[in-house]
Amino acid sequence: MFFDAYGKGVDAYDCTATGIDFITKPKEEIKMIGIEQYRKIQEYKALGLAQTKTAKALGITYSSVSKYWNMSEKDYVKKAEKERYHMDNYRQYILEQLKLCPQIRDTNVYLKLMEAFPDLQVK
């Protein structure tokens, strides 16, 4: 159960609920950056820009920049390929949820996944 701005209890999975601006994602859920951003990080690094300024310029967190700062492109591609298929096992379930409720928020899909598949490991 989540609460809206007025303290009213709202079911996180109710796709018809109104008056909710957002439901935050757990902090553990971190997405991998795209190849374009990876290359921009490497470009700024080559130009001598600091990690904090790179993060600000790209609009991403310092921890993301730090994670990819010393990573080779070969290692990035290998990691991206591994991440690419991680959620394929859950594709059918996600599609079913979207068919039932097309306006469902991504956070609610995530919460439903965690409920339906307790073994799901979010990277």
N, C-alpha and C positions, 0 to 999 in steps of 0.2 A: 504494500500500500504506500502510495506517495501522497504528498499534500501540495495543494496549489497555493498561490499567494494569499488566499483567504483562509487557509487552514482547513479547507474542505478535503476529506480523504478522496483520493482518486485511484482507481485501478490502473496500474502502469500499462496494462495491455488493452485498455479500453480505447479503441481507435475512434470512438465517437465522443470521447470526453472533450469538453470545451473549457476554456479559461486557463489552459496550461500553456505557458510559454515554452518550457523545455523541461526535460528530465536529463540530468547530467550523466555522462558515461563514467564508468569506473576508471580511475587513473591508470590502472594496469593496461588498458587497451591503448596501444601505441601502434600507429600504422607506419609502415615503411615508406620513406619518401620515394618519389619517382626518379627516373634516370636523369631527367632534365635538372631537377634540384640537386642531385648528387654531383652532376657535372658543374653546376654553378658553384657549389661549395668548393670543388677542386680548383675552379677558375679563380675564385676569390682568395683561396689559399696561395695559389701561385703568384697572385698580385701582391701578397704580403698582408692582406687584411686579417685582422684578429677574428677569432671565432665569434666573439660577442657581436662585433659589427656585421659579420657575415649573417648571423642569425637574424639580426634586426633588418638587414637589407632584404633577406629572403622571406621574412615574416614567419619564420619557424623557430622552435625553441633552441636554446643553447645546447641542451642535451642531444637534440637531433644532429646539430652541426658537429658536436664533439664525437658522436658515434661514427659519423662518416668521414671525419677529417683525415684520418690516416688510413682509411680503407682503400685498397686498390680497386680499380674498376672491375677486374676479374673477380675479386671477392664479392663486390657488390652484386654483380650479375648472378653469381652462384647463390647468394643469399636471397635475391629477388626471385629466382626460379624456385627455390625451396618454399618461399612464402606464397607464391602464386597459386599453388594447388592445395594449400592448407584448408581453405573453406569449401573446396569442391565437394567434400563429403556431406556438407550440409546444404548444398544448393537446392535440392528438391524441397526440403523443409522450408527454406526461406521463400522459394517461389510460391509454395502453398499458402504461406502467411500473407504474402503480397496479393494473392488472388482473393483471399478472404477479406482483406482490408487494405486496399491499394494506398490509402493515405497513412498507413502505419509508419511511425518514425523509426529511424535506424536504431535508436537506443532501445525501443521496445522490442524490435526484432532480436537484438542482442540479448535482452533479458529473457525472452522466450526461448532462445537457443540455450542459454545457461540453465534454464529450468528443464528443458526437454532432454538436454545432453549434459549431465553433470560432469562427464569426463572431458568436455571440451576445454582445450588449453588455448587461451588467447595469448598471442605473443606480443 
